[in-house]
Amino acid sequence: MLFLIGLGLGNADDITVKGLKLLQQSSKIYLENYTSILSIGKNELEKVYGRELILADREMVEQNADVILDEAEREDVSFLVVGDPFGATTHSDLLLRAKERNIKTQIVHNASICNAVGCCGLQLYKFGETVSIVFWEIDWQPESFYDKILANKERGLHTLCLLDIKIKEKSVENIIKNRNIYEPERFMTVNVAIEQILEISKRRNCQVITPQTKGVGLARIGADNQLIKYGSLEELKIFNFGPKLHSLVIIGDLHPLEHDLLCNFSS
Amino acid sequence: MLFLIGLGLGNADDITVKGLKLLQQSSKIYLENYTSILSIGKNELEKVYGRELILADREMVEQNADVILDEAEREDVSFLVVGDPFGATTHSDLLLRAKERNIKTQIVHNASICNAVGCCGLQLYKFGETVSIVFWEIDWQPESFYDKILANKERGLHTLCLLDIKIKEKSVENIIKNRNIYEPERFMTVNVAIEQILEISKRRNCQVITPQTKGVGLARIGADNQLIKYGSLEELKIFNFGPKLHSLVIIGDLHPLEHDLLCNFSS
């Protein structure tokens, strides 16, 4: 049987009681570490869970899923995912392959940034489509996420921006030359995300999203040292949010209660 | 200190390890039971947690919040919420009042239907604004949620529809006469939600949301007996989803992977 277990956000004890039970009855435990990552590391998780974890990177999951599924055919295997198991497409794909092979699966849900973002005071039902912002390269600067933020803002809705994570990625040169050399890990900060957003506003001469537009920067949500900061994009762009992971909300129309709650995070 | 602890969806062991620890160190434990409700009852939760729970209904939380906060000023108090603590406005309000009184708070996040809905195979980042559908009365049949579904659909986005829950509600007559007589509990089914949606389509002669529009009906998500059914609104309208709670998704544009995953739930 294959258990897809959400770890939630933050610490080792954010796993659910059910998740911990299933993990401990498993023969093998994989820890997915490329779509998201906890502030604490593999070692601390192993200490708390009392079990050895196998790091599963993108190559392993996308190219060798059958190895995991072969094991799950014979014994109980846990696949741990930061947040909720359905935050990323890849895990849906693993589930589909398991179903095709008639391997039983069980899902253990948990918090993800998509609902935990409510802790800043913004109401979840006032969020529109979520967007992902990727690191720009010199010759690749996608802007499609910006149109989605605009479309949400036109309807008065907030936008949750998920920020890029680069773990075990290869450069184009190394892919072409088929070399297993990986780039250093990178996590997009709130600051870089806002720089890219305001750069698009400038290019388009857009008056809807400007340096005065209000936003919320979030860092390490769910962890003991989480940080939330409400302010204009101009203010947030130069604020130091500290270590990974960061997220950003571009605010739509504010309800008075939302405003009152946000003010806790403005100083 | 006030702990706002999410219980997740489904069973007693869907609480996180952190949540269970904080609950057990609390002097008093309130169980919120009006914005959502677990399939299992208070008694089973008490058995598993080994602690007595105090049911907190809407009146208590909205009118007597100060009683809870007085206690939290002196000792550790837990306030348990089905799903994530930020699913409903009321809990944000409780948090704001605690902050105004300088009472320390800690949030324990958990899964909510807003992210667990991903288990049907639809990608979370392809959802637009979430809507709530309330029970229609003879003289009160709001349609504003319908416009939001349409606006999502125009952008190719899915819509999560949260369905009405009536717990310990008074009739207008009993409110006027100030009588503490409560109406029977009611939970909107997928079937009733679709009836109301298609009634609006008929009134408006709308060709965008029709009996052939595809949707997903979800019941008891996170519980052992959860049920997911994919089909046309016409099919889902007459399907028996069983006991509470139900939710509904109106589908926008489908990615091929989403389609493949949904097909697991079409028979």
Chai-1 contact restraints between the chains, C-beta under 6 A:
chainA,res_idxA,chainB,res_idxB,connection_type,confidence,min_distance_angstrom,max_distance_angstrom,comment,restraint_id
A,D13,B,V17,contact,1.0,0.0,6.0,A-B,restraint_1
A,D13,B,K18,contact,1.0,0.0,6.0,A-B,restraint_2
A,D14,B,T16,contact,1.0,0.0,6.0,A-B,restraint_3
A,D14,B,K18,contact,1.0,0.0,6.0,A-B,restraint_4
A,I15,B,V17,contact,1.0,0.0,6.0,A-B,restraint_5
A,T16,B,D14,contact,1.0,0.0,6.0,A-B,restraint_6
A,T16,B,T16,contact,1.0,0.0,6.0,A-B,restraint_7
A,V17,B,D13,contact,1.0,0.0,6.0,A-B,restraint_8
A,V17,B,I15,contact,1.0,0.0,6.0,A-B,restraint_9
A,K18,B,D13,contact,1.0,0.0,6.0,A-B,restraint_10
A,K18,B,D14,contact,1.0,0.0,6.0,A-B,restraint_11
A,D84,B,N115,contact,1.0,0.0,6.0,A-B,restraint_12
A,F86,B,G118,contact,1.0,0.0,6.0,A-B,restraint_13
A,S92,B,L261,contact,1.0,0.0,6.0,A-B,restraint_14
A,L96,B,D260,contact,1.0,0.0,6.0,A-B,restraint_15
A,L96,B,L261,contact,1.0,0.0,6.0,A-B,restraint_16
A,K99,B,N264,contact,1.0,0.0,6.0,A-B,restraint_17
A,I107,B,C119,contact,1.0,0.0,6.0,A-B,restraint_18
A,H109,B,A111,contact,1.0,0.0,6.0,A-B,restraint_19
A,H109,B,A116,contact,1.0,0.0,6.0,A-B,restraint_20
A,H109,B,G222,contact,1.0,0.0,6.0,A-B,restraint_21
A,N110,B,A111,contact,1.0,0.0,6.0,A-B,restraint_22
A,A111,B,H109,contact,1.0,0.0,6.0,A-B,restraint_23
A,A111,B,N110,contact,1.0,0.0,6.0,A-B,restraint_24
A,S112,B,N115,contact,1.0,0.0,6.0,A-B,restraint_25
A,C114,B,N115,contact,1.0,0.0,6.0,A-B,restraint_26
A,C114,B,L124,contact,1.0,0.0,6.0,A-B,restraint_27
A,N115,B,D84,contact,1.0,0.0,6.0,A-B,restraint_28
A,N115,B,S112,contact,1.0,0.0,6.0,A-B,restraint_29
A,N115,B,C114,contact,1.0,0.0,6.0,A-B,restraint_30
A,N115,B,N115,contact,1.0,0.0,6.0,A-B,restraint_31
A,A116,B,H109,contact,1.0,0.0,6.0,A-B,restraint_32
A,G118,B,F86,contact,1.0,0.0,6.0,A-B,restraint_33
A,C119,B,I107,contact,1.0,0.0,6.0,A-B,restraint_34
A,L124,B,C114,contact,1.0,0.0,6.0,A-B,restraint_35
A,Y125,B,T130,contact,1.0,0.0,6.0,A-B,restraint_36
A,G128,B,G128,contact,1.0,0.0,6.0,A-B,restraint_37
A,G128,B,E129,contact,1.0,0.0,6.0,A-B,restraint_38
A,E129,B,G128,contact,1.0,0.0,6.0,A-B,restraint_39
A,E129,B,L157,contact,1.0,0.0,6.0,A-B,restraint_40
A,T130,B,Y125,contact,1.0,0.0,6.0,A-B,restraint_41
A,L157,B,E129,contact,1.0,0.0,6.0,A-B,restraint_42
A,G222,B,H109,contact,1.0,0.0,6.0,A-B,restraint_43
A,D260,B,L96,contact,1.0,0.0,6.0,A-B,restraint_44
A,L261,B,S92,contact,1.0,0.0,6.0,A-B,restraint_45
A,L261,B,L96,contact,1.0,0.0,6.0,A-B,restraint_46
A,N264,B,K99,contact,1.0,0.0,6.0,A-B,restraint_47
